């Protein structure tokens, strides 16, 4: 019996100040994925609202977890017996906010949360008016969990995390065989988007499923790459979304991870004794405390 299953990436533009309509649009695409028989559905980053059209709107978009939005996702997860993931602004209720990915199980329960660890602080980007400092809005997470699911162990990440290969290696070493990236990757960096996804898949010999916002958010004028895609453990792109609001679906075979690792046992050939400088900054900070 085949262990292959269908995954779907939801791609659209989330509009600030129109949360209800944005969520409704996203749920229609989620239902499309469910009707196709998807076992995993990945929504983009901050899919309930971008939160950059003014300095405070993210607070209005944010909500607790569990909360109204996770309840809606749980309803669809139960209806279609599928996993759902995607990031939005989390309000912890004590004045602290995160960019958080809840992972919803097929029974509607929340398997766990991933809070974005590498925030997008780029104040000197010439193509973005006034630049961006995500850390002005949210706190960074401090954990890289791997979640055990019915379709195997999954690691979660968000957008600018892609530029830090260490976190994907860490999740792989913790057993992840599929890595998810929920993103609002900024245009025009399509070249970075594709080769980061392919590199993270090939260097860790895992499947990567990445969903992104696309187009231009009308309230802030910020534009996104889109091009949601699925990459296999050899680094080959097996499916890419067109430049439109869409539900991209494709079949993945978990056994291909084992086949690729048998062909070329990269993880067995690692030499961690040579990589000490990777954690040197943290070690120095710990030594001074």
N, C-alpha and C positions, 0 to 999 in steps of 0.2 A: 504493500500500500504506500502510495506517495505521501511524503511529508510536505510537499509544496503547498504554499498558500498565497493568497492575494493580499497585497498591500496597496494603500492609496494615499496619495499626497493631495491635500486641499490647497489650492492656490487662488487668492483673491486679494482685493485691496480693502483693508479695514479703515473706516472713515471716522475721524474724531468727531465727537458730539452726536454721533448717530449709532450708539451702541446697540439698541434694540434691533434696528434694521440690519446692522452688521452681523449680529449673532444669528438672526433669522436666515440671512443669506448663507452663512457658514453651515448652519444646520441642514439646509437643503442639499448642500454639497456632501455633507457627512451622510445623509440619507441615501444619496446617489451611490456613495461608496458601499453602504450597507446593502443596497439592492443588488450590487454586483457580487456580494459575498465576501467582502474584505474582512480579514482577520486583524488588521492593524490599519488605523487611519491617523495620519499625521497632519495637524493643523499648523499654520505658520506661527512665528513669534508675535507676541502682543496682538493676537488675532481679534480681540474684542475692542481694540482701539490702539492706535499708535502712541498717542499721548505726547506729541511734540508740537501741536498747533499753538499751545501756550504753556506757561511754566507750571500750571497747577492742574490741568485737565486730567492728568494721569490719576490724581486722587479720586476724581469722580468716576473714572473707569474701573478703578481697583475694587476688589471685593475679597471676602474671606474664602478660604478653602478648608472644608467644604463650604459651598455657598450656591447661589442661584445658577451660575454658569456650570459648575461641576454637576449640579443636579440635572441640568439639561443634557449634558454629555452622558451622564449615567443612564438616563432614560434611553438614549440612542444605543449605548453600549449593550444594555439588556435586550433591547428590541432586536438587534442584529447579531448578538453574541460576538462582539468584536472589542478589541482594545482601541482606545482613543487617547491621543496625546497632543499637546500644543501649549504654548505659553501665553500667559496674560499677567496683568499686574495684580499681585496678591497684597491685600491689606491685612496685616497681622493683628490689627486692632489696638496697637500700642504706639502708633506713629511711625512704624517701620514698614517699608514696602519692599517687595522683591519682584523680580521678573521670574515667574515660576511656571514650571511644567508639571502639572499633575498627570499621572498615568492611571487611566480608568480601565478597570478590568471588565470582562464580558458580563459579570454579574452586577455591574454598576458600582462596585466598591472602588475606593481609591487605593491602588497598590502602594503608591508612594509619591513623593515630590522630588523634583530636581529644581534647585534655585540657581539661576545663571551665575557662574563663578567668575567669568572674565567679562567685565562690563565694557561697553563701547564708549570710551572717552577719547574723542578726537576733536578737540577744540579748534584745531588749526586746519581743518579740512576746507579748502577754498571753494569746493563745490556745494557746501552746505552753509546757508546763511547763519551766522553766529556760531557755527560749529555745533558739536554735540558732546555733552557730558552726561552719560547715563547715570553716573554715580551721584549726580545732583538729585536724582529721583529715587533710586532704589539702592539697597545694600547688596553686596555680593554674597552669594552662597559660599559655604565652606565644606561641601561634601560632594563626593563623586560616587553615588550609589549605583549598583547594578541590580536590576529588578528581575526576580524569577517570575516568569509568566508561562501561560499554557503554550506559547509559541517559542519558548526559549528565553535565555537571559538577555536583557536589553539594557543598554546604557543610553542616557539622554543628554542632550547638549542644546545650546541656544546660540545661534548666529555667530557673534565674534569669538565664541569658544573655538571655532574652526581654526583660528590662527595659532592655537596653542596645542601642538600635537601631543604634548605630555599627558593631557587629560584623557585622550582617546586611548593611548597606550595603557594608562592606569586602569581604565574601565575594561580593556581587553584582558589585562592580566588578572582582573577580578572575575573573568569568565564571560564577559559580554561577547555575543556572537552576532549581534545586530546593534548598530549605533544609529540613533535618531538625531537629526538636527532640525529644530524648529527655528525658522529664520525670517528676518526682514532685511536681507542682505542688500546693501545700498548699490544702486546703479551709479556708474557704469562698470563696476568691477565684476563683470561676468567671468573674465579670465580667472580671477582669484577664486570665485565661487566654485567653478568646475574643477580646477586642479586641486584645491583643498579637499573637496569631497573625494576625488579619485585617490589622492594621496592617503587620506585617512583610511579608506577602504583597503588599498593595496598594502600599506605598511603594516596594518594590523590583521589582514586577511579575514575581514568580516564584511557583512552586508552593511551598507549605509543607505538610509532612507531620509531624504531631506526635502522639506516643504518650505516655501517662501512666499512672502507677499510679492505682488508684482504691480507694475504701473506706477502712477503718481498719486500720493495721498493728497486730496484737493485742498485740505485746510492748511497744511504745512508746506506743501510743494515738494516734499521729499519723495524721491523716486527709488524704485526697487528693481532688482535684477529679475525676480521671478525664477523661471526655468527650474522649477522643482524637479528633482531627479532621484533615481534609484541606481546605486552603483554596486557591482558584485565584488566578491573578495579578490578578484584578479585586477580590480581597478577599472573595469569596463562599465561604461554607462549603459544600462539596459533599458532605461526609459527616461524621457525628458518631456516636461510640459511645454506646450506652446505659449505664446505671449497673450494669454487671455485668462479670465477666471475659469477655473476648470477643476475637475477631479481626475487626477492621473492615477491609473491603476495598472499594476503589473504583477506577475507571479514571481516569487522567489523560492529558491530551494535551499533550505538550511544545510543540507548535506554537502553543498558546494564548498562550504567553509572547510570541512574535513578534507575534501579532495584537494583543495589548493594548499592546505597546510601539509598534506602528505607529499605533494609535488615538490614543495620548497619549504622546509621546516624553519622558517625565519625566527619564530619565537623561541625555538630551542637553541638557536645560534646566537642569541643575545649575550652580551658580556657586561652585566650591570656594574662590575667592578671598575669599569672605565668611565662610567657616567656620573661620577660624584658631583661634578660642577652643576648639574641640572638642579640639584636641591641645595646648592651652597648658600644662596640668599636666605632661605628658610633656616638653615643650620646656624648661620651667623646671627640671625635675629634671635634665635632661641638661646644662643650662648650669652647674649647681652642681657637677658631677662633675669 
